[in-house]
């Protein structure tokens, strides 16, 4: 386990503490959700391609699940998103190859969307 003042890396997830509305909120960032009961705690998903949901633990589709949680797609602005995911309910976070200093703005956009979910 790796630790700093606020965040830790466990074996299967990273714990991030982020201040929202003057309260420290603990988030677990996971690479996988394998059991349907774990999905009750999901508030956001980063999507890359449809194939990453081959072993999805729900019977309903990812597009239905993205109506309940916030979905994000991070990509280079000059590359079109995959056709399969264009129909999904996603927030597109575009980054620029030659303007990487703007990545911080995408981070701000991401947390602004998460803050909308936390009331």
C-alpha positions, 0 to 999 in steps of 0.5 A, a space after each residue: 500500500 502506498 500512502 500520501 497525506 490524503 490518498 492511498 493505493 490499496 491492492 484493488 483500488 485507489 482511495 481519493 479524498 476530494 473536498 466537495 461542499 466543504 466536506 472531504 468525500 472518499 472515492 474509490 477508483 477501481 479498474 473493475 466492478 465484478 459483482 452486481 452488488 458492487 454497482 450500487 456504489 458506482 457514481 461514475 465510469 470512464 469508458 474507452 470502448 464497448 469491448 471493456 464491458 464484455 464481462 459486465 456483471 449486470 444483465 442490462 446493458 451499459 447504455 442503460 446503466 449510464 442513465 443512472 451514473 455519470 459516464 465519461 469519455 476521455 479522448 484526443 480532440 482530433 480523434 473521433 469517438 468510437 461509433 459504438 459509444 456515441 449513442 451512450 450518455 457520456 460527458 466527453 472530456 477532450 484533450 489536445 496533443 499539443 496543448 497538454 497544459 489544458 489537461 487541468 481544465 478537463 480535470 476541473 470539468 470532471 470534478 464539476 460533474 461529480 460535484 453535481 452528483 453529490 448533494 
